[in-house]
Amino acid sequence: MFQRILIANRGEIALRVIRACRELGVESVAVFSAADRDSPYLALADRSICVGGAASSDSYLNIPRIIAAAEVSDVQAIHPGYGFLSENPNFAEICHSSHFVFIGPPHEAIRKMGLKTEARTIAQASKVPCVPGSEGAVDSDSAAYEMARAIGYPVLIKAAAGGGGKGMRVCREDGQLPAALQAARAEADAAFKNPSVYLEKFIDRPRHIEVQILADSYGNVVHCWERDCSVQRRHQKLIEESPAPNLPSRARRKICEAAVRLIKTAGYVNAGTCEFLVDSEYNFYFIEVNARIQVEHPVTEMLTGIDLVKQQIRIAAGEKLTIPQAEMPAFGHVIECRINAEDPDHGFRPTPGVITALRVPGGYGVRWDSHIQLGSRIPPNYDSLVGKLIVQAPTRIEAIAAMRRALDEFVIEGIQTTIPLHKRIFRNPDFIEGKVDTTWVERVLLPAKGAVGAAGS
Ligand code: MV4
């Protein structure tokens, strides 16, 4: 096992990794920017190092400064958390060539999975269903016409280097194709420095179901069941849960087994997630791999009892997986709410500020993963996540009751949060019946003000 690890991240995930290190008997080195110098979680690391100014590009995204911090603190490994440098194959490669273990997949695997066209090819080789679409990138208008007609409209143009919805354009007929192609290419080039795009059949109102994977360096791969992340707004997830509601056990088994096949074919190591779209008939289609620990990983931890961050560190240290697939636990039902410093009544605008009052929920089956305390300042420079509220209960209906109870206990003053929106969702019949898809928040819960036919709320 490592003696000391550097955590190249901030906020709740930095604290999450610090805690895992402490339990493993590994020393933790935290890094921070000028905006985070008073963040209370820094006191829980064995050491903390300032890596630069408030702007991410000066600190958490600055590779030379992160590597310098690793060198001066004499760590053996670097945990990137999520976001920032976590899926940057160049960073993973630089860690490796600087003789630090990158706690994540091999840089080759990150690079491959970063290209959705490559990931599709691996899925097809693994007999994992993909959305019908182009083999590789589409590089001319004429090829796009031909492909779109073969697939059948509507089609979706996606950035090969994309993810999170950037560089995507829906096309409903031939006439829309050239302009949509051009717009998608420009957006992809600006966002990912790669203008390459491909085509897929557009799936109407899909659910988003992802499968958590653990893979060690010896070819052992297990899935830790699925998470349903359909409750989202503008590609920002609001709620995640497991098991996916109303998913027949046969479909669940098939999706989880498909994810394991894909990860084995890819030669992927460490924790990762295979994302799928699921249509109303439970057909499922692979879309992409997330080559990192995800925000919503506690859902799987509470379902299985497996500490995924400790597993990541053990795998990176060369240990073997010890949990056979047949013994993968699944205890009841787990739901997570992301609590963001945003004002849902005013377009989800970020509301940085100081926490002037705080009462955190607790009690049976409740987990609160957060770095904030009374008096904490939420800086304007980063993602607005302030914490994750997770509940575990024997059944979904009991988990919903526990989440309502926990949300009602919450007091956060000084900033606006998404808690009032979550309270609404947990009283909504569609949500309670598990009848939601990825378009539901924007289509039903938050219809645009002034939109024709939109119901008031
Ligand atoms: C799709 C799709 C419908 N059809 N692909 C959005 C981000 C990226 N991860 C994939 N996304 C989608 N791909 C086809 N062929 C609909 C979405 C999508 C979506 C997917 C997952 C979670 C939320 C979403 C919200 C809108 C659209």
Residues whose N, C-alpha, C, O or C-beta is under 5 A from the ligand:
A	BS01	MV4	V131 L156 G163 G164 G165 E200 K201 F202 I203 H208 T438
